[in-house]
Amino acid sequence: MVVRLAESLRPMVTSAVLAALALVLPVAFHAVGLGSKFLPMLLPLLLNAFLVPWRWAVQTGAIVPWISALATGMPPLYPPVAAVMSAECAVMAAVAALIYQRGGRGVWAALIPAILAGRLTSFGATFLLARLFGLPAALTSVARLLEGLPGVALQLAVVPLVLRALAARRSILLERTEP
C-alpha cells in the first residue's frame, strides 16, 4: 500500500512542481524583457516528460497554458495562443515521454523528435488559425517558428544538463542510503 502511494505521489508532486515552474518562468522572462522568444513555459513541461509517466506529462502539458492564461493573461486566450500552446505542449510531452520511457531510448533520441513534433504542432495550429482569422498563414506560421528558435536552443542545452544533474544527485542519494 505504501509503495503504491509513493508511486502515485511522485509523478503528481513532480508534475506540480514543474507546472509551477512553467507558470513562474514566463513571468520572470517577460519581466527582464526576454519575452516569449525563449519559450520559457515549454522548458519545465518538456523536462517533466522525462521524469513522469507519459499520461502525467501530457495532462500537465495540456493544462498549464490554460492555467497561465487565466492567472496571468499569458499566453492570451484571444487570439487563441493558449490553445496552440496547449496542443504544442501536450504533443511535445507525449513524444518525449513515449520515446524516452517506452522506447528505452536516450535523452537526445527523445528530445529532438519531441521538440520537432511540438514545433510542427505549433506551426500547423498557427497556420490554421491564421487562415481562420484572415491573416497570411504562411508568413504567420513561419514567423512563429523563427521567433521560437532561441527557445529551442535553450531546450537543447538545458534539458540534458538538468537530467544529468538529477541522475547524479540520485546516485549520490542511493550511495548514502545503502548499508
Residue frames as a rotation matrix with the C-alpha (Angstrom) as fourth column:
MET 1
0.566 0.824 0.000 0.00
0.824 -0.566 0.000 0.00
0.000 0.000 -1.000 0.00
VAL 2
0.492 -0.463 -0.737 2.78
0.128 -0.799 0.587 2.43
-0.861 -0.384 -0.334 0.93
VAL 3
-0.590 -0.747 0.307 4.67
0.378 0.081 0.922 1.61
-0.713 0.660 0.235 -2.28
ARG 4
-0.155 0.630 0.761 1.58
0.979 -0.004 0.203 2.28
0.131 0.776 -0.617 -4.42
LEU 5
0.791 0.443 -0.422 1.02
0.534 -0.837 0.123 5.59
-0.299 -0.323 -0.898 -2.68
ALA 6
0.068 -0.863 -0.501 4.63
0.036 -0.500 0.865 6.62
-0.997 -0.077 -0.003 -3.28
GLU 7
-0.632 -0.283 0.721 4.36
0.659 0.294 0.693 5.55
-0.408 0.913 0.001 -6.93
SER 8
0.204 0.781 0.591 1.33
0.933 -0.338 0.124 7.79
0.296 0.526 -0.797 -7.46
LEU 9
0.780 0.083 -0.620 2.58
0.403 -0.824 0.397 10.70
-0.479 -0.560 -0.677 -5.36
ARG 10
-0.209 -0.972 -0.109 5.97
0.474 -0.198 0.858 11.04
-0.855 0.127 0.502 -7.04
PRO 11
-0.595 -0.031 0.803 4.62
0.788 -0.218 0.575 11.90
0.158 0.975 0.154 -10.53
MET 12
0.522 0.847 0.105 1.95
0.783 -0.524 0.336 14.11
0.339 -0.093 -0.936 -9.01
VAL 13
0.638 -0.342 -0.690 4.43
0.368 -0.651 0.664 16.12
-0.676 -0.678 -0.289 -6.97
THR 14
-0.473 -0.857 0.205 6.99
0.568 -0.118 0.815 16.25
-0.674 0.502 0.542 -9.79
SER 15
-0.303 0.448 0.841 4.35
0.873 -0.222 0.433 17.44
0.381 0.866 -0.324 -12.25
ALA 16
0.747 0.623 -0.233 3.03
0.660 -0.651 0.375 20.01
0.082 -0.434 -0.897 -9.77
VAL 17
0.254 -0.742 -0.621 6.49
0.372 -0.518 0.771 21.45
-0.893 -0.427 0.144 -9.11
LEU 18
-0.717 -0.571 0.399 7.33
0.559 -0.130 0.819 21.65
-0.416 0.810 0.413 -12.80
ALA 19
0.075 0.818 0.571 3.89
0.907 -0.294 0.302 23.09
0.415 0.495 -0.764 -13.60
ALA 20
0.760 0.152 -0.632 4.50
0.502 -0.754 0.424 25.80
-0.412 -0.640 -0.649 -11.01
LEU 21
-0.263 -0.928 -0.265 7.87
0.327 -0.344 0.880 26.50
-0.908 0.145 0.394 -12.60
ALA 22
-0.597 0.108 0.795 6.16
0.800 0.015 0.599 26.64
0.053 0.994 -0.095 -16.01
LEU 23
0.553 0.826 0.108 3.83
0.796 -0.562 0.226 29.29
0.247 -0.039 -0.968 -14.59
VAL 24
0.681 -0.335 -0.651 6.59
0.297 -0.686 0.664 31.38
-0.669 -0.646 -0.368 -12.98
LEU 25
-0.274 -0.918 0.287 9.31
0.672 0.031 0.740 31.25
-0.688 0.395 0.608 -15.66
PRO 26
-0.085 0.244 0.966 7.35
0.914 -0.368 0.173 33.15
0.398 0.897 -0.192 -18.34
VAL 27
0.910 0.412 -0.053 6.59
0.391 -0.804 0.449 35.93
0.142 -0.429 -0.892 -15.87
ALA 28
0.432 -0.839 -0.332 10.29
0.269 -0.232 0.935 36.15
-0.861 -0.493 0.126 -14.97
PHE 29
-0.374 -0.584 0.721 11.38
0.855 0.085 0.512 36.11
-0.360 0.807 0.467 -18.62
HIS 30
0.290 0.563 0.774 8.89
0.783 -0.605 0.147 38.83
0.551 0.563 -0.616 -19.53
ALA 31
0.892 0.058 -0.449 9.97
0.373 -0.656 0.657 40.93
-0.256 -0.753 -0.606 -16.52
VAL 32
0.057 -0.952 -0.302 13.53
0.158 -0.290 0.944 41.14
-0.986 -0.101 0.134 -17.86
GLY 33
0.225 0.140 -0.964 12.44
-0.733 -0.628 -0.262 41.72
-0.642 0.765 -0.038 -21.46
LEU 34
-0.809 -0.575 0.119 13.17
-0.373 0.660 0.653 38.28
-0.454 0.484 -0.748 -22.88
GLY 35
-0.081 0.915 -0.395 9.53
-0.968 -0.166 -0.186 37.59
-0.236 0.368 0.900 -23.63
SER 36
0.676 0.541 0.500 8.32
-0.419 0.841 -0.343 34.50
-0.606 0.022 0.795 -25.41
LYS 37
0.469 -0.535 -0.703 11.36
-0.810 0.058 -0.584 34.04
0.353 0.843 -0.407 -27.68
PHE 38
-0.614 -0.783 0.095 12.91
-0.735 0.524 -0.430 31.59
0.287 -0.334 -0.898 -25.22
LEU 39
0.074 0.760 -0.646 9.71
-0.316 0.632 0.707 29.55
0.946 0.152 0.287 -24.82
PRO 40
-0.657 -0.509 0.556 10.06
-0.643 -0.007 -0.766 29.61
0.393 -0.861 -0.323 -21.03
MET 41
0.192 0.792 0.580 6.85
-0.936 0.325 -0.135 27.69
-0.295 -0.517 0.803 -20.33
LEU 42
0.755 0.154 -0.637 7.86
-0.485 0.785 -0.385 24.79
0.441 0.600 0.668 -22.54
LEU 43
-0.213 -0.972 -0.093 11.17
-0.614 0.208 -0.761 24.15
0.760 -0.105 -0.642 -20.77
PRO 44
-0.643 -0.029 0.766 9.80
-0.713 0.388 -0.584 22.72
-0.280 -0.921 -0.270 -17.47
LEU 45
0.452 0.878 0.156 6.97
-0.715 0.461 -0.526 20.95
-0.534 0.127 0.836 -19.29
LEU 46
0.528 -0.380 -0.759 9.47
-0.561 0.516 -0.648 19.23
0.637 0.768 0.060 -21.58
LEU 47
-0.594 -0.772 0.228 11.62
-0.647 0.289 -0.705 18.28
0.478 -0.566 -0.671 -18.61
ASN 48
-0.149 0.654 0.741 8.51
-0.854 0.293 -0.430 16.84
-0.499 -0.697 0.515 -16.92
ALA 49
0.700 0.468 -0.540 8.09
-0.704 0.583 -0.407 14.42
0.125 0.664 0.737 -19.84
PHE 50
-0.033 -0.806 -0.590 11.40
-0.379 0.557 -0.739 12.77
0.925 0.199 -0.324 -18.95
LEU 51
-0.819 -0.399 0.412 10.57
-0.472 0.059 -0.880 12.42
0.326 -0.915 -0.236 -15.26
VAL 52
-0.388 0.772 0.503 6.96
-0.565 0.232 -0.792 11.23
-0.728 -0.591 0.346 -15.00
PRO 53
-0.426 0.320 0.846 4.74
0.589 0.808 -0.010 8.70
-0.687 0.494 -0.532 -16.82
TRP 54
-0.898 -0.065 0.435 3.55
0.418 -0.435 0.798 9.91
0.137 0.898 0.418 -20.20
ARG 55
0.055 0.992 0.117 -0.07
0.820 -0.112 0.562 10.45
0.570 0.065 -0.819 -19.12
TRP 56
0.406 0.003 -0.914 1.03
0.745 -0.580 0.329 12.81
-0.529 -0.815 -0.237 -16.36
ALA 57
-0.619 -0.751 -0.229 3.33
0.441 -0.573 0.691 14.65
-0.651 0.326 0.686 -18.76
VAL 58
-0.696 0.414 0.586 0.64
0.570 -0.178 0.802 15.06
0.437 0.893 -0.112 -21.42
GLN 59
0.361 0.903 -0.232 -2.03
0.860 -0.227 0.456 16.20
0.359 -0.364 -0.859 -18.98
THR 60
0.184 -0.382 -0.906 0.33
0.641 -0.652 0.405 18.68
-0.745 -0.656 0.125 -17.32
GLY 61
-0.817 -0.567 0.102 1.47
0.417 -0.459 0.784 20.00
-0.398 0.684 0.612 -20.70
ALA 62
-0.445 0.727 0.523 -2.10
0.689 -0.094 0.718 20.42
0.572 0.680 -0.459 -21.90
ILE 63
0.486 0.796 -0.362 -3.45
0.827 -0.285 0.485 22.21
0.283 -0.535 -0.796 -18.83
VAL 64
-0.120 -0.608 -0.785 -0.64
0.830 -0.495 0.256 24.57
-0.544 -0.621 0.564 -17.78
PRO 65
-0.884 -0.208 0.418 -1.05
0.421 -0.745 0.517 27.05
0.204 0.633 0.746 -20.70
TRP 66
0.008 0.969 0.248 -4.74
0.420 -0.228 0.878 27.40
0.907 0.097 -0.409 -19.80
ILE 67
0.495 0.106 -0.862 -3.99
0.868 -0.099 0.486 27.95
-0.034 -0.989 -0.142 -16.11
SER 68
-0.525 -0.786 -0.327 -1.36
0.729 -0.614 0.303 30.52
-0.438 -0.080 0.895 -17.03
ALA 69
-0.676 0.335 0.657 -3.72
0.405 -0.576 0.711 32.27
0.616 0.746 0.253 -19.44
LEU 70
0.404 0.913 -0.062 -6.38
0.506 -0.166 0.846 32.56
0.762 -0.373 -0.529 -16.75
ALA 71
0.513 -0.245 -0.823 -3.96
0.827 -0.114 0.550 33.54
-0.228 -0.963 0.144 -13.97
THR 72
-0.220 -0.771 -0.598 -1.60
0.473 -0.620 0.626 35.91
-0.853 -0.145 0.501 -15.79
GLY 73
0.662 0.494 -0.564 -3.08
-0.267 -0.548 -0.793 36.63
-0.700 0.676 -0.231 -19.20
MET 74
-0.031 -0.733 -0.680 -0.10
-0.999 0.030 0.013 34.91
0.011 0.680 -0.733 -20.82
PRO 75
-0.945 -0.160 0.285 -0.49
0.318 -0.241 0.917 33.24
-0.078 0.957 0.279 -23.25
PRO 76
-0.671 0.722 -0.170 -3.53
-0.688 -0.691 -0.219 35.14
-0.276 -0.031 0.961 -24.43
LEU 77
-0.319 0.689 0.650 -6.88
0.277 0.724 -0.631 33.41
-0.906 -0.021 -0.422 -24.78
TYR 78
0.677 0.511 0.530 -7.62
0.672 -0.135 -0.728 35.65
-0.301 0.849 -0.435 -27.78
PRO 79
0.247 0.165 -0.955 -6.06
-0.831 0.542 -0.121 35.34
0.498 0.824 0.271 -30.23
PRO 80
0.915 0.356 0.188 -6.04
-0.399 0.738 0.545 31.69
0.055 -0.573 0.817 -29.13
VAL 81
0.019 -0.987 -0.157 -2.33
-0.705 0.098 -0.702 31.36
0.709 0.124 -0.695 -28.37
ALA 82
-0.259 -0.066 0.964 -3.17
-0.891 0.402 -0.212 29.39
-0.373 -0.914 -0.162 -25.20
ALA 83
0.744 0.592 0.311 -4.91
-0.402 0.767 -0.499 26.76
-0.534 0.247 0.809 -27.31
VAL 84
0.707 -0.568 -0.422 -1.93
-0.367 0.215 -0.905 26.49
0.605 0.794 -0.056 -29.66
MET 85
-0.280 -0.870 0.406 0.49
-0.830 0.006 -0.558 26.21
0.483 -0.493 -0.724 -26.75
SER 86
0.142 0.412 0.900 -1.69
-0.802 0.581 -0.140 23.62
-0.580 -0.702 0.413 -25.03
ALA 87
0.977 0.210 -0.037 -1.61
-0.183 0.737 -0.651 21.42
-0.110 0.643 0.758 -28.12
GLU 88
0.414 -0.897 -0.154 2.12
-0.462 -0.061 -0.885 22.02
0.785 0.437 -0.440 -28.62
CYS 89
-0.285 -0.539 0.792 2.98
-0.951 0.056 -0.304 21.16
0.119 -0.840 -0.529 -25.01
ALA 90
0.454 0.533 0.714 0.80
-0.613 0.768 -0.183 18.04
-0.646 -0.355 0.675 -24.96
VAL 91
0.966 -0.126 -0.226 2.29
-0.119 0.557 -0.822 16.70
0.230 0.821 0.523 -28.21
MET 92
0.146 -0.981 0.130 5.83
-0.625 -0.193 -0.757 17.53
0.767 0.029 -0.641 -27.15
ALA 93
-0.171 -0.158 0.973 5.34
-0.956 0.264 -0.125 15.81
-0.237 -0.951 -0.196 -23.79
ALA 94
0.760 0.524 0.385 3.77
-0.414 0.847 -0.335 12.73
-0.502 0.095 0.860 -25.36
VAL 95
0.804 -0.497 -0.327 6.56
-0.176 0.327 -0.928 12.28
0.568 0.804 0.176 -27.89
ALA 96
-0.116 -0.911 0.395 9.35
-0.770 -0.169 -0.615 12.82
0.627 -0.376 -0.682 -25.36
ALA 97
-0.057 0.135 0.989 7.84
-0.908 0.406 -0.108 10.55
-0.416 -0.904 0.099 -22.71
LEU 98
0.859 0.463 0.217 6.87
-0.339 0.833 -0.436 7.73
-0.383 0.301 0.873 -25.06
ILE 99
0.649 -0.689 -0.322 10.23
-0.205 0.249 -0.947 7.63
0.732 0.681 0.020 -26.84
TYR 100
-0.227 -0.823 0.521 12.29
-0.759 -0.186 -0.624 8.00
0.611 -0.537 -0.582 -23.67
GLN 101
-0.280 0.164 0.946 10.30
-0.872 0.368 -0.322 5.79
-0.401 -0.915 0.040 -21.32
ARG 102
0.630 0.611 0.479 8.57
-0.353 0.775 -0.523 3.26
-0.691 0.161 0.704 -23.52
GLY 103
0.906 -0.294 -0.304 11.08
-0.246 0.218 -0.945 3.19
0.344 0.931 0.125 -26.33
GLY 104
0.761 -0.641 -0.098 14.02
0.463 0.432 0.774 2.87
-0.454 -0.634 0.626 -23.97
ARG 105
0.422 -0.594 0.685 15.94
0.663 -0.312 -0.680 5.47
0.618 0.741 0.262 -25.98
GLY 106
-0.449 -0.711 -0.542 18.39
0.893 -0.381 -0.239 8.05
-0.036 -0.591 0.806 -24.71
VAL 107
-0.044 0.396 -0.917 17.71
0.441 -0.816 -0.373 11.68
-0.896 -0.421 -0.139 -23.92
TRP 108
-0.639 -0.277 -0.718 18.76
-0.408 -0.668 0.621 13.02
-0.652 0.690 0.314 -27.32
ALA 109
-0.955 0.289 0.063 16.75
0.231 0.597 0.768 10.39
0.184 0.748 -0.637 -29.21
ALA 110
-0.104 0.957 -0.269 13.64
0.993 0.084 -0.087 11.60
-0.061 -0.277 -0.959 -27.39
LEU 111
-0.132 0.006 -0.991 14.44
0.409 -0.910 -0.060 15.31
-0.903 -0.414 0.118 -27.06
ILE 112
-0.880 -0.299 -0.368 14.95
-0.171 -0.524 0.835 16.14
-0.443 0.798 0.410 -30.72
PRO 113
-0.726 0.675 0.133 11.78
0.469 0.343 0.814 14.43
0.504 0.653 -0.565 -32.05
ALA 114
-0.035 0.736 -0.677 9.77
0.972 -0.131 -0.193 15.92
-0.231 -0.665 -0.711 -29.17
ILE 115
-0.364 -0.161 -0.917 10.92
0.128 -0.984 0.122 19.46
-0.923 -0.073 0.379 -29.97
LEU 116
-0.991 -0.024 -0.130 10.28
-0.126 -0.129 0.984 18.91
-0.040 0.991 0.125 -33.69
ALA 117
-0.497 0.865 -0.073 6.81
0.772 0.479 0.418 17.47
0.397 0.152 -0.905 -33.03
GLY 118
-0.004 0.469 -0.883 5.95
0.796 -0.533 -0.287 20.36
-0.605 -0.704 -0.371 -30.74
ARG 119
-0.588 -0.280 -0.759 7.16
-0.132 -0.893 0.431 22.98
-0.798 0.354 0.488 -33.20
LEU 120
-0.960 0.279 0.041 5.30
0.112 0.243 0.963 21.27
0.258 0.929 -0.265 -36.07
THR 121
-0.200 0.917 -0.345 2.14
0.978 0.207 -0.016 21.25
0.057 -0.340 -0.939 -33.98
SER 122
-0.099 0.084 -0.992 2.60
0.402 -0.908 -0.117 24.95
-0.910 -0.411 0.056 -33.27
PHE 123
-0.894 -0.292 -0.340 3.24
-0.190 -0.440 0.877 25.62
-0.406 0.849 0.338 -36.95
GLY 124
-0.784 0.612 0.098 0.15
0.475 0.491 0.730 23.70
0.399 0.619 -0.676 -38.06
ALA 125
0.006 0.812 -0.584 -2.17
0.976 -0.131 -0.172 25.20
-0.217 -0.569 -0.793 -35.46
THR 126
-0.294 -0.186 -0.937 -0.88
0.151 -0.978 0.146 28.71
-0.944 -0.099 0.316 -36.17
PHE 127
-0.996 -0.084 -0.026 -1.32
-0.018 -0.085 0.996 28.16
-0.086 0.993 0.083 -39.90
LEU 128
-0.462 0.887 0.010 -4.94
0.792 0.407 0.455 27.03
0.400 0.218 -0.890 -39.45
LEU 129
0.137 0.520 -0.843 -5.79
0.839 -0.514 -0.180 29.85
-0.527 -0.683 -0.506 -37.06
ALA 130
-0.637 -0.418 -0.648 -4.16
0.024 -0.850 0.526 32.47
-0.771 0.320 0.551 -39.29
ARG 131
-0.919 0.356 0.167 -6.32
0.225 0.129 0.966 31.30
0.322 0.925 -0.199 -42.19
LEU 132
-0.136 0.914 -0.382 -9.38
0.975 0.191 0.112 31.38
0.175 -0.357 -0.917 -39.93
PHE 133
0.200 0.144 -0.969 -8.59
0.586 -0.810 0.001 34.97
-0.785 -0.568 -0.247 -38.92
GLY 134
0.915 0.215 0.341 -7.80
0.401 -0.411 -0.819 36.06
-0.036 0.886 -0.462 -42.47
LEU 135
0.534 -0.813 -0.233 -4.08
-0.528 -0.536 0.659 36.56
-0.661 -0.228 -0.715 -41.84
PRO 136
0.367 -0.482 -0.796 -1.28
-0.793 0.286 -0.538 35.49
0.487 0.828 -0.277 -44.18
ALA 137
0.961 0.203 0.191 -1.00
-0.276 0.778 0.564 31.90
-0.034 -0.594 0.804 -42.93
ALA 138
0.614 -0.782 -0.107 2.44
0.614 0.558 -0.558 31.01
0.497 0.277 0.823 -44.28
LEU 139
-0.103 -0.666 0.739 4.05
-0.048 -0.738 -0.673 34.21
0.994 -0.105 0.044 -43.02
THR 140
0.397 0.346 0.850 2.41
-0.824 -0.272 0.496 33.99
0.403 -0.898 0.177 -39.60
SER 141
1.000 0.027 -0.011 3.38
-0.021 0.927 0.375 30.34
0.021 -0.374 0.927 -39.13
VAL 142
0.356 -0.934 0.035 6.98
0.642 0.217 -0.736 30.78
0.679 0.284 0.677 -40.23
ALA 143
-0.042 -0.342 0.939 7.32
-0.391 -0.859 -0.330 33.87
0.919 -0.381 -0.098 -38.04
ARG 144
0.736 0.367 0.568 6.10
-0.662 0.216 0.718 31.89
0.141 -0.905 0.402 -35.03
LEU 145
0.877 -0.459 -0.139 8.65
0.457 0.888 -0.047 29.15
0.145 -0.022 0.989 -35.74
LEU 146
0.096 -0.903 0.419 11.53
0.470 -0.329 -0.819 31.56
0.877 0.276 0.393 -36.21
GLU 147
0.271 0.078 0.959 10.63
-0.617 -0.751 0.235 33.52
0.739 -0.655 -0.155 -33.09
GLY 148
0.894 0.201 0.400 10.97
-0.444 0.515 0.733 30.36
-0.058 -0.833 0.550 -31.00
LEU 149
0.598 -0.706 -0.380 14.45
0.102 0.536 -0.838 29.35
0.795 0.462 0.392 -32.24
PRO 150
-0.327 -0.732 0.597 16.24
-0.621 -0.309 -0.720 30.76
0.712 -0.607 -0.354 -29.16
GLY 151
0.241 0.517 0.822 13.87
-0.951 0.296 0.092 28.69
-0.196 -0.803 0.562 -27.02
VAL 152
0.950 0.036 -0.310 14.69
-0.151 0.923 -0.353 25.55
0.274 0.382 0.883 -28.98
ALA 153
0.068 -0.996 -0.052 18.39
-0.099 0.046 -0.994 26.20
0.993 0.073 -0.095 -28.40
LEU 154
-0.285 -0.111 0.952 17.70
-0.912 -0.276 -0.305 26.70
0.296 -0.955 -0.022 -24.69
GLN 155
0.711 0.615 0.342 15.76
-0.681 0.723 0.116 23.41
-0.176 -0.315 0.932 -24.51
LEU 156
0.776 -0.468 -0.423 18.56
0.061 0.723 -0.688 21.53
0.628 0.508 0.590 -26.27
ALA 157
-0.234 -0.926 0.298 21.10
-0.256 -0.237 -0.937 22.98
0.938 -0.295 -0.182 -23.84
VAL 158
-0.342 0.108 0.934 19.21
-0.907 -0.299 -0.298 22.83
0.247 -0.948 0.200 -20.54
VAL 159
0.674 0.737 0.051 17.16
-0.721 0.641 0.265 19.61
0.163 -0.215 0.963 -20.58
PRO 160
0.550 -0.494 -0.673 20.13
0.197 0.860 -0.470 17.20
0.811 0.126 0.571 -20.95
LEU 161
-0.502 -0.778 0.378 22.11
-0.173 -0.338 -0.925 19.14
0.847 -0.530 0.035 -18.31
VAL 162
-0.135 0.544 0.828 19.27
-0.977 -0.214 -0.018 19.05
0.168 -0.811 0.560 -15.78
LEU 163
0.839 0.464 -0.285 18.60
-0.438 0.886 0.151 15.36
0.323 -0.002 0.946 -16.41
ARG 164
0.152 -0.872 -0.465 22.30
0.235 0.489 -0.840 14.57
0.960 0.018 0.279 -15.96
ALA 165
-0.613 -0.360 0.703 22.39
-0.506 -0.505 -0.699 16.58
0.607 -0.785 0.127 -12.72
LEU 166
0.297 0.805 0.513 19.28
-0.950 0.196 0.244 14.82
0.096 -0.560 0.823 -11.42
ALA 167
0.777 -0.076 -0.625 20.77
-0.061 0.979 -0.194 11.41
0.627 0.189 0.756 -12.28
ALA 168
-0.297 -0.952 -0.072 23.99
0.107 0.041 -0.993 12.30
0.949 -0.302 0.090 -10.47
ARG 169
-0.428 0.217 0.877 22.08
-0.838 -0.460 -0.295 13.53
0.339 -0.861 0.379 -7.44
ARG 170
0.673 0.740 -0.003 20.03
-0.701 0.639 0.318 10.35
0.237 -0.212 0.948 -7.38
SER 171
0.467 -0.561 -0.684 23.13
0.216 0.822 -0.527 8.16
0.857 0.098 0.505 -7.47
ILE 172
-0.614 -0.659 0.434 24.64
-0.236 -0.372 -0.898 10.17
0.753 -0.654 0.073 -4.60
LEU 173
-0.047 0.687 0.725 21.45
-0.988 -0.140 0.069 9.74
0.149 -0.713 0.686 -2.59
LEU 174
0.811 0.327 -0.485 21.43
-0.322 0.942 0.097 5.99
0.488 0.078 0.869 -3.29
GLU 175
-0.071 -0.926 -0.371 25.02
0.169 0.355 -0.919 5.71
0.983 -0.128 0.131 -2.13
ARG 176
-0.621 -0.153 0.769 24.17
-0.610 -0.522 -0.596 7.45
0.492 -0.839 0.231 1.15
THR 177
0.222 0.845 0.486 21.19
-0.975 0.187 0.120 5.20
0.011 -0.501 0.866 1.90
GLU 178
0.517 -0.074 -0.853 22.84
-0.225 0.949 -0.219 1.88
0.826 0.305 0.474 1.08
PRO 179
0.968 -0.118 0.220 24.08
-0.194 0.201 0.960 -0.06
-0.158 -0.972 0.172 4.13
